[in-house]
Amino acid sequence: MRDFRKVCWTLHREIGFLVVGLTIVYAISGIAVNHAHHWDANYARVSEPVRIEPTGAGPTAEVEPLVLERLGLERAQVKTTWRASPEVLQVFLEGGGYEVNLVTGDGVRKGFRPRPLLFDLNFMHLNTGKGPWTVIADVYAGLLVVLALTGPLLVRGRKGLAGRGGVLMGVGIVLPVVYAIVMRFTR
């Protein structure tokens, strides 16, 4: 038994060090994903002023091509346009767009940009890219299982499985089971 415990200590220590980075990635991203209904962890809204040479408030068919040209856009990039008022033309693009005052030339570019770090962490956590990351995530999950199985065997006595550790482990096992049962019958 002493040799088995020594193997558990070694496995737990080495694997524990190995998975620290991935655990931080999954923990931070998990918190962000859990609160997606409060804020978009992946993208930040962007609103930047723009200025073009005014086109005047002429007919839409005449001013639209001029606005697109002055914004440096090709027609193929544009989903649609809308004349919000006699002086304002809105240009809708994939993921954003422009609102331009035709008389003054002042405008605003509105859109989204990926949030630094959180976008990448969520990309990994949600396995959006698939491919090699699936293997990495599966290996990580397997290593967490090894940690979960070796950890309880490391501490003896009243702080180990026979005492407080056993109680805490029981709570950790019962909590998701009770939640699953409650959710099954309350949906």
Secondary structure, DSSP 4 states (H G I P E B T S, - for coil): -HHHHHHHHHHHHHHHHHTHHHHHHHHHHHHHHHTTTT--SSEEEEEEEEE-----S--HHHHHHHHHHHHT--GGGEEEEEEEETTEEEEEETTEEEEEETTT-EEEEEEEEEPTTHHHHHHHHTTTT-THHHHHHHHHHHHHHHHHHHGGGT--GGGSTTTHHHHHHHHHHHHHHHHHHHHHHH-
